[in-house]
Amino acid sequence: MEKIAQFQDTKQRILAVGESLIVNRGFSDLGLSEILTTAKVPKGSFYHYFQSKEGFGVALLERYFADYDERLTTLFANESSSMRDRILSYFTYWREKSAAHEGHNSCLAVKLAAEVSDLSEPMRCTLAEGMERITSQIAQAIKLAQADGSVSAQKDPVELAETLYSMWVGASLVAKVKRSLLPLDLALQQTELLL
């Protein structure tokens, strides 16, 4: 039992170190040796858990989206404010997190969407599935906000969720290119108007 926990710790350490390095450097530019050296694990350990760097990328994204789903579920379940306010706090946090990283987006999905979508079909599919789960949660939150009257019922919740998420992913990429938070500030203003 202790050995299984040790293996899981090693796998999680490789994934956590890999995420940190990839958010700062990118997936293609990062070699396995740097990940393994930073994680302080031998090469054999990597191949015990992942068949390839691409397999590692898929596992990394699966882990990222599982954590993301959990955080969104917790945020949207907090009944201390209206659902509209909870949705706005999600996007405000997105902007604040970018500001804390000096305009460099620390969102793994945004980082990898532009980089690996044309390079790896398995990673692209994992990104698409994860992003779909996020927009589904946002759509469900919008439905609840419409039910509590804090968001107009005139808009289709699924379309609005897709619009908002796409706008924020795009704004994050432009903010990264321009090294400016203005695109995210504008996205937040538009989000408030759309909601």
N, C-alpha and C positions, 0 to 999 in steps of 0.2 A: 504493500500500500504506500509506504513512504517513497519507494522508488518511482511509482507512478506520479505522485505529487511532484517529485523532483523533475521528472521529464516534462510535466505540464509547466512548471516554473521556467524551465529552460526554453520551451517553445514560446511561452508568453514573453520572456525576456527578449528573445530574438525578434518577435513581432513588435514589441514596444520600442526597442532600439531602432529597428527598421523604419517604423513610422516616423519617429523623431528625425532620423537622417533624411528620409524621403521628403518630408514636408519642407525641409530646408534646402535640399539639393536636387530633388527629382528622382524618379525611378531609374531612368535609362543611364544617368550619369553615375549612379552608385553601384559599386562593385560588391560582390558577396564578401570579399575579404575584409572590407571596411566594416560591414555590418557585424561580421563574426568577431573581428578584433575589438570593436566597441562593446559588443555584448559579452566578450570574454568567453566564447564557446568555440570548440573545435569544429572544423569543417564537417566532420562526420555527423555531428549533432544536427547541422542544418539539413543534411540529406536524410536524416532519420525522420524529420517532420515534413519536409517539402521535397518534391521530386525535382524541382527546378526553380529558378528565380521567378518565372511566371507563376508557378504554383504558390510560391511565397507571396507574390502580389495578390493573388486571388484570396488567400487566407488572410492577408493583411486587410483587405477591403471587407471581407466577411466579418472580421472582428470589429473593424471600425463601424460598420453599419449596425451591428448588433448593439454596440455601446450607444450609438446615436439614437437608435429606436428606443432604448431604455430611457435615455435622457428626455426625449420628446414626450414619451408616455408620462413620465413623472411631471414634467412641466405642464402638460395639458390637463392632468388630473388634479392639479392644485386649485382648489375651489376658493381661494382667498381673493380672487379678482374675476372680472368678467372674462368670458372666453376670448373676446376681442383683445382685451389687454394681455392675455396669455400669448396669443398669436403675435401681437406686437412685441412682447418681451422676447420672444424667440428671435425675431429679426433684429431687435435692438442689441441682443447679446451677440449676434453674428457680427454686427458692425463694431461693437466694443472689442470683441476678440481680435478683429483685424487691426484695430487701433493699438491694442496692446502689443501686437507684433509689427508695429510700425508700417502698416499698409501691406505687409506680406501676409497673405491669407494662410492660416494654419489649418484650413479644412482639407483633409486628405482627398475627399471627393473632387473638390474644385481643382486641386493640384494635379491629380491624375487624369481628370476628364479630358483635358486638352492634350496631355502627354501620351497616354497609352491607348486611347480609343482606336487609333489606326494601327497600333503595333501588336495588340494582343486581344484576340476575340474573347477568350475566357475572362480577361480583366474587364473588357468593355461590357460584357454581359453582367458581370457582378456589379459594376457601377450602375448600369441601367436598372437592375433589380433593386439595389439599395436606394437609388434616387426615387424609384417608383414607390417604395415603402414610405419614404419621407413625405412625398406629395400626397400619398393616401392619408397619412396621419394629419397633415395640414388640412386636407379636404374634410376629414371627419371633424376637426376642430372648427372649421368654418361652418359646417352644418349645425354644430352645437351652438355656435355664436349666432347663427340665424334663428335658431329655436329660442334662444334667450333674448333675442331682439337687439343684441349689440352689433350685429352686422346685417345689412339689408338682405332680404330674402330674394331680391331680384336677380342676383348673380348665381350662375351655376357653380357650386362649391368645388367641383373637380377642375373645371376650367380656371377658376380663380386661383386654386392651389398651384396648378401647373404654371400659370402666368407669374405668380409671385416667386416661386422657386427658381424658375428659369431666369427671371429678372435678377435675382440675387446672385445666381451662379455667374451670369454675364457681368454684373456689376463688380463682382469679386475679381474676375479676370482683368477687367479694364483698370480697376484700382491697382492691381499688381503691376500692370504695364506702365501706368502713369505714376506709380508710387504716390498715390493720392487717395484720401478717403472720400473725396467728393462723389465718385460714383455710388458709393455705399450710402452717403448722406442723401443723395437724390433718390436712391432706391427706397430708403426709409420713408421719405416724404411721399413717394408714390404709393407705397404700401399703406400708409395711413389714409390716403385718399381712396384707394381701392377697397379698403375695409370699411 
